[in-house]
Amino acid sequence: MKELFVGPLIALGLLDLFLVWLISKVVKLRSGSQMPAAENSESNLTKMVYIFTVVAGIAGLTFRLYGFNRSLWLDEFGTLWAVEGSFSQLLERVDAFQGQSAFYYLLAWIFVHSIGESEFTLRVLSLILGLATIYGIYVLGDFLHGKNVGLVSASLLCLSSSMVQSSSEARPYALALLMAVIMFYGFARAARRGDYVGRCLFILGGAGLFSAHYVLILVVTGIALGYILFPRLRSYYPVRQFAFDASLQLLFVSWCLPHMFGLWSRRESLSWLGSTNYLVFVALIGPFVVLALAPYMSGNQPVNSHFQRAMTWVFALAISVQIGSLHLLAYFGTNLLHARYMIVAVIPAAVLAATAVVRLPRYLVPLPLGYWLFCVAAFFIIDFKVYGSFSGVGFQDWRKAVACLDDFMLTEPETLVLYRSGFVEEDTLINGQTTPATVSPLRSPGRQPVSWNLIELTYSWVKPGREAYFARTVEPAVQRAPVFYFITCAGCFNQITGQYPDALVAWIEKTFPGRFQTESIPGIRGVTLIRFVSRFTVPVSESLENTPVPSFYSTTFGVHPSPHRRCS
Protein backbone atom coordinates (compact mmCIF):
# COMPACT_ATOMS: atom_id res chain seq x y z
CA MET A 1 0.00 0.00 0.00
CA LYS A 2 2.79 2.44 0.90
CA GLU A 3 4.43 1.80 -2.47
CA LEU A 4 1.57 3.72 -4.12
CA PHE A 5 2.78 6.89 -2.38
CA VAL A 6 6.45 6.62 -3.37
CA GLY A 7 6.08 9.01 -6.32
CA PRO A 8 4.25 11.73 -4.35
CA LEU A 9 6.66 11.15 -1.45
CA ILE A 10 9.67 11.85 -3.67
CA ALA A 11 8.03 14.90 -5.23
CA LEU A 12 7.05 16.33 -1.86
CA GLY A 13 10.55 15.71 -0.49
CA LEU A 14 12.17 17.52 -3.42
CA LEU A 15 9.76 20.40 -2.95
CA ASP A 16 10.62 20.55 0.73
CA LEU A 17 14.35 20.68 0.01
CA PHE A 18 13.77 23.37 -2.61
CA LEU A 19 11.89 25.48 -0.07
CA VAL A 20 14.74 25.04 2.42
CA TRP A 21 17.18 26.29 -0.20
CA LEU A 22 14.92 29.18 -1.23
CA ILE A 23 14.21 30.41 2.31
CA SER A 24 17.87 30.20 3.25
CA LYS A 25 18.79 32.31 0.20
CA VAL A 26 16.14 34.91 1.03
CA VAL A 27 17.31 35.16 4.64
CA LYS A 28 20.91 35.46 3.52
CA LEU A 29 20.11 38.29 1.09
CA ARG A 30 18.07 40.19 3.62
CA SER A 31 20.71 39.87 6.31
CA GLY A 32 23.38 41.10 3.92
CA SER A 33 25.81 38.57 5.31
CA GLN A 34 26.06 34.96 6.23
CA MET A 35 22.92 33.25 7.48
CA PRO A 36 22.41 33.05 11.21
CA ALA A 37 24.28 30.09 12.54
CA ALA A 38 22.45 27.26 14.23
CA GLU A 39 22.76 27.01 17.97
CA ASN A 40 24.63 23.80 18.42
CA SER A 41 26.16 23.60 21.87
CA GLU A 42 25.09 21.03 24.42
CA SER A 43 24.05 23.80 26.81
CA ASN A 44 21.32 24.87 24.37
CA LEU A 45 19.32 21.67 24.70
CA THR A 46 15.86 23.20 24.75
CA LYS A 47 12.55 22.29 26.31
CA MET A 48 11.19 21.47 22.83
CA VAL A 49 13.70 18.66 22.43
CA TYR A 50 12.59 17.14 25.72
CA ILE A 51 8.93 17.50 24.77
CA PHE A 52 9.57 15.89 21.38
CA THR A 53 11.40 13.01 23.06
CA VAL A 54 8.63 12.41 25.62
CA VAL A 55 5.86 12.60 23.01
CA ALA A 56 7.77 10.32 20.65
CA GLY A 57 8.37 7.80 23.45
CA ILE A 58 4.72 7.68 24.53
CA ALA A 59 3.42 7.54 20.95
CA GLY A 60 5.97 4.93 19.91
CA LEU A 61 5.17 2.64 22.83
CA THR A 62 1.43 3.03 22.19
CA PHE A 63 1.85 2.14 18.53
CA ARG A 64 3.80 -0.97 19.49
CA LEU A 65 1.42 -2.23 22.17
CA TYR A 66 -1.82 -1.61 20.28
CA GLY A 67 -3.10 -5.03 19.23
CA PHE A 68 -0.01 -6.75 20.65
CA ASN A 69 -1.99 -9.93 21.43
CA ARG A 70 -3.60 -10.24 18.00
CA SER A 71 -3.07 -13.28 15.81
CA LEU A 72 0.36 -14.16 14.50
CA TRP A 73 0.97 -13.70 10.80
CA LEU A 74 2.55 -16.20 8.44
CA ASP A 75 6.25 -15.68 9.19
CA GLU A 76 5.57 -15.46 12.92
CA PHE A 77 3.99 -18.90 12.75
CA GLY A 78 7.28 -20.07 11.29
CA THR A 79 8.94 -18.76 14.46
CA LEU A 80 6.37 -20.54 16.63
CA TRP A 81 6.97 -23.81 14.79
CA ALA A 82 10.72 -23.45 15.27
CA VAL A 83 10.57 -22.82 19.03
CA GLU A 84 7.60 -24.94 20.15
CA GLY A 85 9.57 -28.16 20.60
CA SER A 86 12.73 -29.22 22.36
CA PHE A 87 16.13 -27.58 22.02
CA SER A 88 17.34 -30.24 19.59
CA GLN A 89 14.18 -29.78 17.52
CA LEU A 90 14.84 -26.04 17.48
CA LEU A 91 18.23 -26.55 15.85
CA GLU A 92 16.85 -29.03 13.33
CA ARG A 93 13.89 -26.86 12.39
CA VAL A 94 15.86 -23.66 12.01
CA ASP A 95 18.37 -25.40 9.78
CA ALA A 96 15.63 -26.96 7.65
CA PHE A 97 13.24 -24.04 7.30
CA GLN A 98 14.40 -20.61 8.47
CA GLY A 99 16.50 -18.16 6.48
CA GLN A 100 18.48 -17.07 9.54
CA SER A 101 20.70 -18.80 12.05
CA ALA A 102 19.46 -20.15 15.38
CA PHE A 103 20.62 -17.02 17.28
CA TYR A 104 17.26 -15.25 17.46
CA TYR A 105 15.25 -18.45 17.74
CA LEU A 106 17.28 -19.59 20.71
CA LEU A 107 16.36 -16.39 22.56
CA ALA A 108 12.69 -16.79 21.56
CA TRP A 109 12.80 -20.45 22.67
CA ILE A 110 14.01 -19.37 26.12
CA PHE A 111 11.21 -16.81 26.45
CA VAL A 112 8.46 -19.19 25.33
CA HIS A 113 9.59 -22.10 27.47
CA SER A 114 10.17 -19.87 30.50
CA ILE A 115 6.99 -17.77 30.40
CA GLY A 116 4.57 -19.89 28.43
CA GLU A 117 3.29 -20.05 24.89
CA SER A 118 1.21 -17.10 23.69
CA GLU A 119 1.28 -14.33 21.12
CA PHE A 120 2.54 -11.98 23.83
CA THR A 121 5.50 -14.11 24.89
CA LEU A 122 6.52 -14.65 21.27
CA ARG A 123 6.55 -10.91 20.59
CA VAL A 124 7.75 -9.46 23.88
CA LEU A 125 11.36 -10.37 23.06
CA SER A 126 11.23 -8.12 19.99
CA LEU A 127 9.66 -5.34 22.07
CA ILE A 128 12.52 -5.50 24.58
CA LEU A 129 15.13 -5.63 21.81
CA GLY A 130 13.48 -2.68 20.06
CA LEU A 131 13.52 -0.56 23.21
CA ALA A 132 17.17 -1.49 23.75
CA THR A 133 17.90 -0.36 20.18
CA ILE A 134 16.32 3.03 20.87
CA TYR A 135 18.50 3.44 23.94
CA GLY A 136 21.50 2.25 21.95
CA ILE A 137 21.05 4.85 19.23
CA TYR A 138 20.74 7.52 21.93
CA VAL A 139 24.14 6.41 23.27
CA LEU A 140 25.57 6.40 19.74
CA GLY A 141 24.26 9.88 18.89
CA ASP A 142 25.38 11.26 22.23
CA PHE A 143 28.85 9.80 21.77
CA LEU A 144 29.24 11.33 18.31
CA HIS A 145 27.52 14.70 18.59
CA GLY A 146 26.19 15.21 22.10
CA LYS A 147 22.98 14.65 24.01
CA ASN A 148 20.87 16.73 21.63
CA VAL A 149 21.60 14.42 18.73
CA GLY A 150 21.26 11.36 20.94
CA LEU A 151 17.75 12.31 22.07
CA VAL A 152 16.56 13.28 18.60
CA SER A 153 18.04 10.09 17.11
CA ALA A 154 16.15 8.00 19.65
CA SER A 155 12.94 9.95 19.02
CA LEU A 156 13.14 9.58 15.24
CA LEU A 157 13.86 5.88 15.51
CA CYS A 158 11.11 5.37 18.06
CA LEU A 159 8.53 6.77 15.62
CA SER A 160 9.88 5.03 12.53
CA SER A 161 7.12 2.79 11.15
CA SER A 162 9.62 0.09 10.20
CA MET A 163 11.03 0.15 13.73
CA VAL A 164 7.54 -0.06 15.25
CA GLN A 165 6.79 -3.08 13.10
CA SER A 166 10.06 -4.89 13.87
CA SER A 167 9.53 -4.29 17.61
CA SER A 168 6.05 -5.82 17.50
CA GLU A 169 6.50 -9.07 15.62
CA ALA A 170 8.16 -12.39 16.45
CA ARG A 171 10.87 -12.08 13.82
CA PRO A 172 14.66 -11.53 14.05
CA TYR A 173 14.75 -7.96 12.72
CA ALA A 174 14.62 -6.25 16.13
CA LEU A 175 17.63 -8.32 17.21
CA ALA A 176 19.47 -7.42 14.01
CA LEU A 177 18.84 -3.71 14.56
CA LEU A 178 20.16 -3.89 18.12
CA MET A 179 23.28 -5.65 16.91
CA ALA A 180 23.73 -3.00 14.21
CA VAL A 181 23.61 -0.21 16.81
CA ILE A 182 26.16 -2.04 18.95
CA MET A 183 28.39 -2.55 15.91
CA PHE A 184 28.30 1.13 14.85
CA TYR A 185 28.87 2.34 18.40
CA GLY A 186 31.71 -0.12 18.96
CA PHE A 187 33.44 0.92 15.74
CA ALA A 188 33.01 4.63 16.51
CA ARG A 189 34.39 4.18 20.01
CA ALA A 190 37.34 2.13 18.80
CA ALA A 191 38.12 4.65 16.04
CA ARG A 192 37.86 7.64 18.37
CA ARG A 193 39.60 6.28 21.45
CA GLY A 194 41.16 3.00 20.39
CA ASP A 195 39.86 1.38 23.56
CA TYR A 196 39.35 -2.32 24.17
CA VAL A 197 35.64 -1.99 25.03
CA GLY A 198 34.86 -0.41 21.69
CA ARG A 199 36.64 -3.17 19.82
CA CYS A 200 34.76 -5.84 21.76
CA LEU A 201 31.43 -4.15 21.00
CA PHE A 202 32.35 -3.90 17.32
CA ILE A 203 33.15 -7.61 17.23
CA LEU A 204 29.99 -8.53 19.13
CA GLY A 205 27.74 -6.30 17.03
CA GLY A 206 29.11 -7.47 13.69
CA ALA A 207 28.96 -11.16 14.58
CA GLY A 208 25.52 -10.72 16.13
CA LEU A 209 24.16 -8.87 13.09
CA PHE A 210 25.33 -11.61 10.74
CA SER A 211 23.89 -14.29 12.99
CA ALA A 212 20.57 -12.47 13.33
CA HIS A 213 20.11 -11.98 9.58
CA TYR A 214 22.59 -12.85 6.86
CA VAL A 215 21.45 -10.28 4.28
CA LEU A 216 21.65 -7.32 6.66
CA ILE A 217 25.39 -7.79 7.18
CA LEU A 218 26.00 -6.00 3.87
CA VAL A 219 25.90 -2.75 5.83
CA VAL A 220 29.25 -3.58 7.41
CA THR A 221 30.90 -3.04 4.03
CA GLY A 222 30.17 0.66 4.47
CA ILE A 223 32.21 0.63 7.66
CA ALA A 224 35.09 -1.09 5.89
CA LEU A 225 35.02 1.43 3.02
CA GLY A 226 34.94 4.35 5.43
CA TYR A 227 37.85 2.88 7.36
CA ILE A 228 39.87 2.59 4.16
CA LEU A 229 39.01 6.04 2.80
CA PHE A 230 39.45 8.19 5.93
CA PRO A 231 42.82 8.14 7.69
CA ARG A 232 41.35 9.67 10.85
CA LEU A 233 39.52 6.41 11.55
CA ARG A 234 42.84 4.57 11.55
CA SER A 235 44.60 6.97 13.92
CA TYR A 236 43.53 5.17 17.09
CA TYR A 237 42.35 1.96 15.44
CA PRO A 238 45.35 0.58 13.51
CA VAL A 239 44.91 -1.65 10.49
CA ARG A 240 46.38 -4.59 12.36
CA GLN A 241 43.76 -4.33 15.12
CA PHE A 242 40.92 -3.77 12.65
CA ALA A 243 41.95 -6.80 10.60
CA PHE A 244 42.26 -8.91 13.74
CA ASP A 245 38.80 -7.87 14.94
CA ALA A 246 37.28 -8.56 11.51
CA SER A 247 38.90 -12.00 11.56
CA LEU A 248 37.37 -12.69 14.96
CA GLN A 249 33.97 -11.73 13.58
CA LEU A 250 34.41 -14.20 10.74
CA LEU A 251 35.50 -16.88 13.19
CA PHE A 252 32.49 -16.32 15.45
CA VAL A 253 30.03 -16.59 12.55
CA SER A 254 31.69 -19.55 10.84
CA TRP A 255 29.10 -21.89 12.38
CA CYS A 256 26.48 -20.14 10.19
CA LEU A 257 28.30 -20.67 6.90
CA PRO A 258 26.98 -24.18 6.05
CA HIS A 259 23.43 -22.98 6.62
CA MET A 260 24.01 -19.85 4.52
CA PHE A 261 25.55 -21.84 1.66
CA GLY A 262 22.59 -24.21 1.75
CA LEU A 263 20.19 -21.29 1.44
CA TRP A 264 22.17 -19.84 -1.44
CA SER A 265 22.21 -23.15 -3.30
CA ARG A 266 18.40 -23.28 -3.28
CA ARG A 267 17.79 -19.57 -3.63
CA GLU A 268 15.70 -20.01 -6.78
CA SER A 269 13.21 -22.22 -4.94
CA LEU A 270 12.94 -19.62 -2.15
CA SER A 271 12.12 -16.73 -4.48
CA TRP A 272 8.85 -15.11 -3.40
CA LEU A 273 9.07 -11.45 -4.44
CA GLY A 274 7.19 -10.33 -7.53
CA SER A 275 8.20 -7.47 -9.79
CA THR A 276 11.42 -5.62 -9.07
CA ASN A 277 10.69 -2.41 -7.17
CA TYR A 278 13.83 -0.29 -7.25
CA LEU A 279 12.24 2.49 -5.19
CA VAL A 280 11.18 0.35 -2.23
CA PHE A 281 13.78 2.03 -0.01
CA VAL A 282 12.10 5.44 -0.36
CA ALA A 283 9.28 4.65 2.06
CA LEU A 284 11.83 3.18 4.47
CA ILE A 285 14.40 6.01 4.70
CA GLY A 286 13.13 8.73 2.35
CA PRO A 287 11.96 11.06 5.15
CA PHE A 288 15.30 10.59 6.94
CA VAL A 289 17.21 11.46 3.77
CA VAL A 290 15.28 14.72 3.35
CA LEU A 291 16.13 15.67 6.93
CA ALA A 292 19.79 14.76 6.48
CA LEU A 293 20.15 16.78 3.26
CA ALA A 294 18.48 19.93 4.58
CA PRO A 295 21.69 21.51 6.04
CA TYR A 296 23.50 21.06 2.74
CA MET A 297 20.64 22.64 0.80
CA SER A 298 20.62 25.61 3.18
CA GLY A 299 24.36 26.15 2.89
CA ASN A 300 24.62 25.72 6.64
CA GLN A 301 26.76 22.62 6.66
CA PRO A 302 27.66 21.55 10.18
CA VAL A 303 31.15 22.34 11.43
CA ASN A 304 32.40 18.94 12.51
CA SER A 305 35.70 17.52 13.61
CA HIS A 306 37.64 15.23 11.27
CA PHE A 307 36.35 12.24 13.20
CA GLN A 308 32.71 13.38 13.00
CA ARG A 309 33.00 14.00 9.25
CA ALA A 310 34.53 10.57 8.77
CA MET A 311 31.69 8.91 10.72
CA THR A 312 29.13 10.85 8.69
CA TRP A 313 30.62 9.31 5.57
CA VAL A 314 30.67 5.88 7.22
CA PHE A 315 26.92 6.16 7.83
CA ALA A 316 26.26 7.38 4.29
CA LEU A 317 28.36 4.55 2.83
CA ALA A 318 26.65 1.97 5.03
CA ILE A 319 23.24 3.05 3.73
CA SER A 320 24.44 3.15 0.13
CA VAL A 321 26.13 -0.25 0.24
CA GLN A 322 23.17 -2.01 1.87
CA ILE A 323 20.69 -0.63 -0.65
CA GLY A 324 23.04 -0.64 -3.63
CA SER A 325 24.09 -4.27 -3.11
CA LEU A 326 20.47 -5.42 -3.16
CA HIS A 327 19.86 -3.44 -6.34
CA LEU A 328 22.89 -5.08 -7.91
CA LEU A 329 21.66 -8.54 -6.90
CA ALA A 330 18.25 -7.74 -8.40
CA TYR A 331 19.90 -6.65 -11.63
CA PHE A 332 21.58 -10.06 -11.88
CA GLY A 333 18.35 -11.96 -11.13
CA THR A 334 18.22 -12.38 -7.34
CA ASN A 335 15.44 -10.10 -6.20
CA LEU A 336 15.72 -9.15 -2.52
CA LEU A 337 14.34 -5.64 -2.93
CA HIS A 338 12.08 -5.58 0.08
CA ALA A 339 12.08 -3.19 3.04
CA ARG A 340 12.85 -6.00 5.49
CA TYR A 341 16.21 -6.61 3.81
CA MET A 342 17.10 -2.92 4.00
CA ILE A 343 15.77 -2.11 7.46
CA VAL A 344 19.26 -1.90 8.98
CA ALA A 345 19.78 1.32 6.97
CA VAL A 346 17.36 3.05 9.35
CA ILE A 347 20.04 3.13 12.07
CA PRO A 348 22.63 5.32 10.29
CA ALA A 349 19.84 7.28 8.58
CA ALA A 350 18.33 8.24 11.94
CA VAL A 351 21.69 9.53 13.25
CA LEU A 352 22.31 11.59 10.12
CA ALA A 353 18.78 13.03 10.26
CA ALA A 354 19.08 13.88 13.96
CA THR A 355 22.38 15.64 13.39
CA ALA A 356 20.72 17.78 10.72
CA VAL A 357 17.78 18.68 12.99
CA VAL A 358 20.10 19.85 15.74
CA ARG A 359 22.49 21.75 13.45
CA LEU A 360 19.91 23.51 11.26
CA PRO A 361 18.98 27.13 12.07
CA ARG A 362 15.79 27.15 14.11
CA TYR A 363 13.79 28.96 11.41
CA LEU A 364 14.51 26.12 8.93
CA VAL A 365 13.81 23.13 11.18
CA PRO A 366 9.99 23.12 10.71
CA LEU A 367 10.22 22.41 6.98
CA PRO A 368 12.21 19.12 6.88
CA LEU A 369 10.97 18.00 10.30
CA GLY A 370 7.39 18.74 9.26
CA TYR A 371 7.89 16.65 6.14
CA TRP A 372 9.22 13.79 8.26
CA LEU A 373 6.29 14.01 10.68
CA PHE A 374 3.82 14.15 7.81
CA CYS A 375 5.28 10.97 6.29
CA VAL A 376 5.30 9.19 9.65
CA ALA A 377 1.69 10.14 10.34
CA ALA A 378 0.64 9.06 6.83
CA PHE A 379 2.37 5.68 7.20
CA PHE A 380 0.72 4.96 10.54
CA ILE A 381 -2.70 6.01 9.24
CA ILE A 382 -2.28 3.76 6.20
CA ASP A 383 -1.21 0.83 8.38
CA PHE A 384 -4.15 1.32 10.72
CA LYS A 385 -6.65 1.56 7.87
CA VAL A 386 -5.27 -1.46 6.04
CA TYR A 387 -4.18 -3.71 8.91
CA GLY A 388 -6.18 -2.49 11.90
CA SER A 389 -3.04 -1.72 13.89
CA PHE A 390 -0.24 0.83 13.76
CA SER A 391 2.45 -1.84 13.69
CA GLY A 392 0.74 -4.13 11.20
CA VAL A 393 0.51 -6.82 13.88
CA GLY A 394 -2.42 -9.18 13.34
CA PHE A 395 -2.93 -8.19 9.72
CA GLN A 396 -3.51 -11.89 9.02
CA ASP A 397 -6.08 -13.20 11.48
CA TRP A 398 -5.27 -16.89 11.17
CA ARG A 399 -6.44 -17.50 14.73
CA LYS A 400 -9.96 -16.34 13.90
CA ALA A 401 -10.03 -18.06 10.51
CA VAL A 402 -8.99 -21.42 11.94
CA ALA A 403 -11.45 -21.14 14.84
CA CYS A 404 -14.22 -20.23 12.40
CA LEU A 405 -13.48 -23.11 10.07
CA ASP A 406 -13.17 -25.46 13.04
CA ASP A 407 -16.70 -24.48 14.06
CA PHE A 408 -17.95 -25.28 10.57
CA MET A 409 -16.39 -28.72 10.85
CA LEU A 410 -18.63 -29.52 13.82
CA THR A 411 -21.61 -29.66 11.46
CA GLU A 412 -19.66 -30.88 8.43
CA PRO A 413 -17.27 -33.57 9.74
CA GLU A 414 -14.70 -35.02 7.34
CA THR A 415 -15.20 -32.08 5.00
CA LEU A 416 -12.26 -31.55 2.66
CA VAL A 417 -10.07 -28.46 3.22
CA LEU A 418 -7.75 -27.22 0.50
CA TYR A 419 -5.03 -25.29 2.27
CA ARG A 420 -2.40 -22.87 1.01
CA SER A 421 -0.43 -21.08 3.71
CA GLY A 422 1.62 -18.74 1.53
CA PHE A 423 5.01 -20.21 2.44
CA VAL A 424 7.14 -20.56 -0.69
CA GLU A 425 8.24 -24.01 0.56
CA GLU A 426 4.82 -25.40 -0.41
CA ASP A 427 6.08 -25.74 -3.97
CA THR A 428 8.12 -28.76 -2.83
CA LEU A 429 4.80 -30.66 -2.98
CA ILE A 430 5.33 -30.83 -6.73
CA ASN A 431 8.33 -33.10 -6.12
CA GLY A 432 6.49 -35.21 -3.55
CA GLN A 433 8.13 -33.51 -0.56
CA THR A 434 6.38 -32.00 2.44
CA THR A 435 7.54 -29.34 4.88
CA PRO A 436 5.75 -29.59 8.24
CA ALA A 437 6.28 -25.88 8.93
CA THR A 438 3.84 -24.94 6.17
CA VAL A 439 0.87 -26.07 8.29
CA SER A 440 2.01 -24.01 11.30
CA PRO A 441 -0.63 -21.25 10.78
CA LEU A 442 -3.31 -23.81 11.65
CA ARG A 443 -2.18 -23.88 15.31
CA SER A 444 -2.07 -20.61 17.20
CA PRO A 445 -0.08 -20.39 20.46
CA GLY A 446 -1.63 -22.29 23.35
CA ARG A 447 -4.11 -24.13 21.10
CA GLN A 448 -4.38 -27.71 19.91
CA PRO A 449 -3.66 -28.64 16.29
CA VAL A 450 -6.69 -29.04 14.06
CA SER A 451 -7.77 -32.46 12.81
CA TRP A 452 -9.10 -31.67 9.37
CA ASN A 453 -9.24 -33.63 6.16
CA LEU A 454 -6.49 -31.47 4.74
CA ILE A 455 -4.87 -31.29 1.33
CA GLU A 456 -2.05 -28.79 0.89
CA LEU A 457 -1.81 -26.74 -2.27
CA THR A 458 1.28 -25.30 -3.94
CA TYR A 459 2.60 -21.81 -3.32
CA SER A 460 2.66 -20.90 -7.00
CA TRP A 461 -0.10 -21.54 -9.50
CA VAL A 462 2.13 -21.05 -12.51
CA LYS A 463 5.09 -23.19 -11.39
CA PRO A 464 5.79 -26.16 -13.70
CA GLY A 465 4.51 -29.40 -12.17
CA ARG A 466 1.55 -27.82 -10.41
CA GLU A 467 -0.89 -29.26 -12.98
CA ALA A 468 0.38 -32.81 -12.43
CA TYR A 469 0.17 -32.42 -8.65
CA PHE A 470 -3.42 -31.20 -8.88
CA ALA A 471 -4.39 -34.05 -11.22
CA ARG A 472 -2.74 -36.59 -8.94
CA THR A 473 -3.82 -35.30 -5.53
CA VAL A 474 -6.41 -32.54 -5.59
CA GLU A 475 -8.78 -33.60 -8.38
CA PRO A 476 -9.64 -37.08 -7.01
CA ALA A 477 -10.37 -35.64 -3.55
CA VAL A 478 -12.59 -32.86 -4.91
CA GLN A 479 -14.40 -35.37 -7.14
CA ARG A 480 -15.73 -37.17 -4.04
CA ALA A 481 -16.49 -34.04 -1.99
CA PRO A 482 -20.04 -32.71 -1.64
CA VAL A 483 -18.62 -29.71 0.26
CA PHE A 484 -15.08 -28.41 0.62
CA TYR A 485 -13.26 -25.26 1.69
CA PHE A 486 -10.26 -23.32 0.45
CA ILE A 487 -8.20 -21.26 2.91
CA THR A 488 -5.15 -19.10 2.22
CA CYS A 489 -3.59 -15.81 3.23
CA ALA A 490 -5.25 -12.90 1.44
CA GLY A 491 -3.14 -10.77 -0.81
CA CYS A 492 -0.08 -13.05 -0.84
CA PHE A 493 -0.18 -13.36 -4.60
CA ASN A 494 1.88 -11.81 -7.37
CA GLN A 495 2.97 -12.56 -10.93
CA ILE A 496 5.21 -15.35 -9.61
CA THR A 497 2.36 -17.16 -7.87
CA GLY A 498 -0.55 -16.13 -10.06
CA GLN A 499 -3.81 -14.84 -8.56
CA TYR A 500 -4.41 -18.04 -6.65
CA PRO A 501 -8.08 -17.73 -5.54
CA ASP A 502 -9.18 -16.64 -9.00
CA ALA A 503 -7.14 -19.39 -10.61
CA LEU A 504 -8.45 -22.06 -8.24
CA VAL A 505 -12.09 -21.05 -8.79
CA ALA A 506 -11.51 -21.12 -12.56
CA TRP A 507 -9.84 -24.54 -12.29
CA ILE A 508 -12.76 -25.95 -10.29
CA GLU A 509 -15.24 -24.64 -12.86
CA LYS A 510 -13.20 -26.02 -15.76
CA THR A 511 -12.53 -29.41 -14.16
CA PHE A 512 -16.05 -29.84 -12.72
CA PRO A 513 -18.20 -27.64 -14.99
CA GLY A 514 -21.38 -26.41 -13.34
CA ARG A 515 -21.06 -28.65 -10.32
CA PHE A 516 -19.97 -26.34 -7.50
CA GLN A 517 -21.45 -23.16 -6.09
CA THR A 518 -18.70 -20.92 -4.71
CA GLU A 519 -19.29 -18.81 -1.62
CA SER A 520 -16.74 -16.45 -0.09
CA ILE A 521 -16.96 -16.31 3.70
CA PRO A 522 -16.37 -12.72 4.86
CA GLY A 523 -15.34 -11.34 8.21
CA ILE A 524 -11.68 -12.45 8.40
CA ARG A 525 -8.87 -9.95 8.10
CA GLY A 526 -5.99 -11.04 5.90
CA VAL A 527 -7.23 -14.58 5.24
CA THR A 528 -9.31 -15.77 2.29
CA LEU A 529 -11.87 -18.49 3.04
CA ILE A 530 -14.07 -19.89 0.27
CA ARG A 531 -16.73 -22.61 0.52
CA PHE A 532 -17.55 -24.85 -2.43
CA VAL A 533 -20.92 -26.62 -2.34
CA SER A 534 -21.96 -29.26 -4.86
CA ARG A 535 -25.09 -28.23 -6.74
CA PHE A 536 -26.01 -31.88 -7.23
CA THR A 537 -25.93 -32.97 -3.62
CA VAL A 538 -26.70 -29.70 -1.81
CA PRO A 539 -29.62 -27.81 -3.40
CA VAL A 540 -29.11 -24.11 -3.87
CA SER A 541 -32.01 -22.23 -2.34
CA GLU A 542 -33.90 -19.61 -4.27
CA SER A 543 -32.77 -17.01 -1.75
CA LEU A 544 -29.15 -17.87 -2.47
CA GLU A 545 -29.65 -17.63 -6.22
CA ASN A 546 -31.21 -14.19 -5.85
CA THR A 547 -28.58 -12.89 -3.44
CA PRO A 548 -26.87 -9.85 -4.97
CA VAL A 549 -23.11 -10.19 -5.39
CA PRO A 550 -21.06 -7.22 -4.10
CA SER A 551 -18.61 -5.97 -6.69
CA PHE A 552 -15.66 -6.69 -4.36
CA TYR A 553 -16.21 -10.45 -4.53
CA SER A 554 -17.26 -10.62 -8.15
CA THR A 555 -14.28 -8.61 -9.38
CA THR A 556 -11.68 -9.90 -6.92
CA PHE A 557 -12.48 -13.58 -6.51
CA GLY A 558 -15.42 -14.20 -8.88
CA VAL A 559 -17.33 -15.90 -6.03
CA HIS A 560 -20.47 -15.18 -4.03
CA PRO A 561 -20.30 -14.21 -0.36
CA SER A 562 -22.09 -16.85 1.64
CA PRO A 563 -25.37 -15.65 3.20
CA HIS A 564 -25.33 -18.65 5.55
CA ARG A 565 -21.77 -18.68 6.90
CA ARG A 566 -19.82 -15.79 8.26
CA CYS A 567 -16.93 -15.45 10.67
CA SER A 568 -17.85 -13.02 13.39
Helices and strands as residue ranges (DSSP letters): G 2-5, H 6-31, G 42-44, H 47-65, H 74-83, H 87-97, H 103-115, H 119-145, H 147-158, H 161-166, H 173-193, H 196-212, G 215-219, H 220-229, G 231-234, H 239-252, G 254-256, H 257-265, G 268-270, H 280-298, H 306-331, G 339-341, G 343-345, H 346-359, H 366-387, H 398-411, E 416-420, G 424-431, G 436-442, E 453-456, H 466-469, I 470-474, H 475-479, E 483-489, H 500-511, E 516-520, E 527-534, H 542-545, H 551-556, E 560-561
